[in-house]
Amino acid sequence: MNEFMERKVKLKWYEPKSTYDVIIIGGGGHGLSTAYYLATRHNITNVAVLERKYIGGGNSGRNTTVIRANYGIPEAVRFYQRSLDLYNTLEQETDRYMMYATKGLFWMSHTEAGLRREYARAEMNKAFGANTEYVTPKQIKEIVPQIDLSGGGAYPVLGASYHPQGATARHDRVNWALAEGANQRGVHIHQRIEVLDMLKQGERVVGVKTDQGDMYAPIVMSATGGHVTAIGKMAGLRLPIRTHPLQAYVTNHYEVDTFKSIVASTDLTFYISQTARGEMLIGAEIDPQPSFNYRADHRLLQTCSLRAMTLFPFLRKLRILRQWTGLCDMSPDYSPIMGKTDVDGFYITTGWGTWGFKAIPAGGETMAQLIATGETPELIAPFALSRFREDRTKADRGSAGTH
Ligand SMILES: Cc1cc2nc3c(=O)[nH]c(=O)nc-3n(C[C@H](O)[C@H](O)[C@H](O)COP(=O)(O)OP(=O)(O)OC[C@H]3O[C@@H](n4cnc5c(N)ncnc54)[C@H](O)[C@@H]3O)c2cc1C
């Protein structure tokens, strides 16, 4: 967090203690949200969030901020719908403006197979509590007048699934509001403390070794985004996670507030929305090669812009202003991994891949409930790590906006 924001966001900095009830590794959205819900819902405040850089400096401050619940499997629809509902009241609850804006989200279909897929998504979503409808090209054009329905001749728009609740929120503000809410109730947030190893008694994790000394707690939770495999290894776990870079970029500003929706195309593997400043914000698919590389490359700009211009020719007149990269913790079935692990005292929330920003409230709420009660909430039971050895994977190709 920079000096300017430090003055705006009211955080109290504490000296690190040697013991806590809960240690959370990672000051991204999921770590902060878990701390927030522990404090607000369970009155558990003897909690430390350890962040090696600054809060929200990982993926929770690098994403394209899309919030939606139109997922591909019932378990995910229910979970993300809960998150959407929590997001809807989070500004009021925290008394912080997060620029939460309901915009509606389209997933375009360009082929007969795409038509069937999006139609099926709409029906399945409705059956499990998310509001998604199938819409015609004429209806799309009314809401997104900039679209070229012919798709340059190669990708004609035949229809789309439309999720009216699709939204965006300012990512930093979400992180800061949750941090403040937890901190005001006594949670210690420690920036620039890096966890180097786990402290163990026998097979049980009893604390963490950091670059500023040892800290003990009966429960240690990892919420470390793309770095979870390193943390898992410290605890003695080999996690089914591959880390892939994901890039995004913004253009200079287009007529402010004229592009009101979020549009995604699985066939063209891109999605687009407009920021409050008027920039066009464009995202794509993960880099295919797993790595921990934060480098942003020109190839992505070229290929993704070409695909985006197929549907939105007006983009040709804009300039690219900024590009950045984050690291995504991808699980084999594209679903999150949440809960206890085989290592006593060690909990994880991971596998958030390219879709974990929208999950921040429900992820934190359910992990807090698990920590406070010892019981796995029904909402996240399907996402236990044990599903991989029990052959109960939750394959969800609807998890990323580009598949
Ligand atoms: C370009 C991009 C676009 C995206 N777009 C969307 C989107 O539109 N919608 C959506 O829902 N999701 C999106 N995502 C995904 C989303 O951002 C992530 O899934 C989510 O932010 C993960 O949150 P987290 O709290 O698990 O991890 P992070 O926010 O990455 O936080 C983890 C923190 O752990 C810290 N850490 C790591 N190791 C240690 C250690 N040893 N000691 C102490 N601290 C440590 C890191 O510094 C980091 O701050 C996108 C991601 C990227 C990269």
The ligand as a Gaussian input file, in Angstrom:
#p B3LYP/6-31G(d) Opt

LIG

0 1
 C       -4.774000     -10.681000     -14.914000
 C       -5.768000     -11.345000     -14.010000
 C       -7.120000     -11.155000     -14.211000
 C       -8.050000     -11.766000     -13.371000
 N       -9.364000     -11.466000     -13.531000
 C      -10.288000     -11.956000     -12.660000
 C      -11.650000     -11.560000     -12.781000
 O      -12.018000     -10.761000     -13.635000
 N      -12.537000     -12.083000     -11.888000
 C      -12.155000     -12.953000     -10.917000
 O      -13.027000     -13.423000     -10.175000
 N      -10.856000     -13.322000     -10.768000
 C       -9.916000     -12.826000     -11.602000
 N       -8.596000     -13.170000     -11.467000
 C       -8.201000     -14.124000     -10.417000
 C       -8.122000     -13.480000      -9.056000
 O       -7.410000     -12.275000      -9.116000
 C       -7.419000     -14.439000      -8.071000
 O       -7.993000     -15.720000      -8.152000
 C       -7.576000     -13.955000      -6.625000
 O       -7.187000     -12.616000      -6.515000
 C       -6.753000     -14.819000      -5.696000
 O       -6.777000     -14.241000      -4.417000
 P       -5.861000     -14.831000      -3.253000
 O       -6.170000     -14.049000      -2.046000
 O       -6.018000     -16.307000      -3.221000
 O       -4.370000     -14.586000      -3.771000
 P       -3.531000     -13.239000      -3.955000
 O       -4.381000     -12.062000      -4.120000
 O       -2.531000     -13.530000      -5.005000
 O       -2.811000     -13.071000      -2.555000
 C       -1.811000     -13.955000      -2.123000
 C       -0.821000     -13.168000      -1.302000
 O        0.059000     -14.092000      -0.653000
 C        1.317000     -13.446000      -0.522000
 N        2.340000     -14.466000      -0.270000
 C        2.772000     -15.438000      -1.105000
 N        3.731000     -16.174000      -0.525000
 C        3.894000     -15.657000       0.732000
 C        4.750000     -15.978000       1.822000
 N        5.634000     -16.978000       1.737000
 N        4.661000     -15.242000       2.961000
 C        3.751000     -14.232000       3.066000
 N        2.935000     -13.876000       2.048000
 C        2.998000     -14.579000       0.897000
 C        1.478000     -12.720000      -1.862000
 O        2.425000     -11.667000      -1.759000
 C        0.050000     -12.252000      -2.137000
 O       -0.161000     -10.899000      -1.732000
 C       -7.624000     -12.610000     -12.307000
 C       -6.257000     -12.809000     -12.105000
 C       -5.334000     -12.181000     -12.928000
 C       -3.880000     -12.408000     -12.679000

